[in-house]
Amino acid sequence: MTIPPFPLPDAEAQCRALADLIRPRLTPDTALVGIYSGGAWIAERLSQLLQLPEEAGLIDISFYRDDFAEKGLHPQVRPTQIPFDVNGRRLILVDDVLYTGRTTRAALNELFDYGRPAAVELAVLADRGERELPVAPTYCVWNLELPRQTCLTLGRDETGLLSWRVEDHA
């Protein structure tokens, strides 16, 4: 593991800041859908912080990735769980890090297999830029630049607390 050249922010404080950005735009039909795994953790936290009446949906994009043929099936595939009708709903898709945009594209493809939402917005804790697809977050609390070989990862400890780590993949 490489120590980054800057201190990593408090992921828990970032979740509270993200909730503060979302709160003024909530409507009665807003629902959250988190992308496994970091986005799912954040969506669950946001659901609590925003006191939403429905639990967050959870989506696994493993079968929708455009690199599925190259990488194969991820060993920790989880079932997608969307406990509400997406048709006509305003959805906020939640992820931990926005980078190339490919994860977001895969999540949108799967989400539309469940119906046609009225609108989909994107909420992320971190946006590291370098998009390969035309994707932008609606809500974001941290913009940063990292070298391509560096991976920014959100983790969760046994008590459920979220934290960041940075690793080099040379």
N, C-alpha and C positions, 0 to 999 in steps of 0.2 A: 504494500500500500504506500502511496506517495502522499506526503503532506502537501496540501495545496498552498499556493503562495499568498493566501488570504484566509481569514477565519471564515468558517462555514456558518451560515445563519442558523438560528434556532427554528427547526421545522415546525415545532408546536406553535411558536409565535407566528410563523408564516401562515399556518392554517387559520388562526384567529384573524389575521389580516385579510386573508382570502375571503373568509366569511363576511367581514366588514365590507368588502367590495361588492359581494353578491347581494347582501341583504336589501339594499335600497331598490333592487330590480326584481325582487321576488314577486311572483304572482301566485294566486291560488292553484294554478295548474302546473307550477314548476316542479320538476322532479330531477334528481341527480342520478347519473350512471357513471360508476367508477371503473376504470380499466385496471384489471389485475396487474400487478399486485399493489404497487404504490398508489395508483389512482383510486383503487378500491378502498384502501386505508383512509385516504384523504376524504373521499366521498362519505364514508361512514362518520368521520369526525365532523365534516361540514353539516351533515344531517342533524347531528346532535347540537352543534353550535347554532344552527339556524332554526332549530326546533321544528323541523319539517314533520308533517303528520305521517308520511310514508317513509319506509326505509329505502335506502339507496339501492338502485339496481347495480349489478356487478356483471362485467362483461369480460370474457376471455377471447382475445383476438387470434389465438394460435392458428386456427384454420384459415384465417383471412389475411395472413401476412403474405406479402408479395415475394418473400424469400423462403417460403415454406419448403419448396423443393430443394433448396440448398441446405437449409438447417435442419429440416425434419421436424418432428413433433417435439415440443418442449416437454420435458419429463414431468412437469407439474401442471398439466392442463386441468383447469377447473371448469365446472359447468357455468355457463352464463345464466344468471338469475335476474330476471326483470319482473318484479312483483306487481307491475301495473301495466295498463294498456298505454302504449306509446303513441297511438294514433291521436293526432290533434294536440298533443301535449308540448309544452315548452320544456326542453331537456337541457341540462347542463352536463356535458361530458367532462369527466374529471380525470386528469392524469398528473403524475408527479413532475415529469420533465418533458418539455416539448423540444425536439431536436430537428430531425429531418422532415417530420410530418407524416411519415409512413405508418406509424402506430395509429395516429389519428385517422388516417384514411381507412385503415383496416377496421377500426372501431365503428366508423360511420357505415361501412359496408355491412357489418354485422347488425348494427342497430336498425338499419332500414329493412333487414329481413324480418324484424319484429313489427313493422308498421311504418306509418308515415307521420313523424312528429310535425307539429306546427313550426317549430324552430329548434335548432341545436346550437348551443353556445359552447365554448371550450374554456375550462378553468384549469390552470396549472400553477404549481408552486414556482417552477423554474423554467425559463425559456433561454436556451443556449444558442439560439439562432441557427445559421447554416441550413436553412430549409432546402429541401429537394422538391417539395410540393407546395402549392400556394395555400398554406394553412397558417392561421394566426390566432392567438388566444384572445378571448373576450375579457378574461380576468387572469391576471398574472401578478405575482408579488416580487419576483426576482429575475432580472435579466443578467446574464453573464456570458462570457466567452471562455471556452476551454479548448485546448488542442484536441484534434480529432481522436488521438489515441487515448484520451482521458475519458473515463466513464464517471458520471455523476449518478449516484445511487441513493435512493431513500430506503432506510431500514426501519424496522420496528422491533423494539426489545420485548422481553417477556411480560412487561407491564403494559405494553401497548404504546409506549412513547416513541415518537418518530424522530429520526435524526438522519443527517446527511453523511455520506462518505464519498471520497474521491479516490479512484484507482486508475493507474496507468495500464494500458493494454498494448504493450510494445510489439 
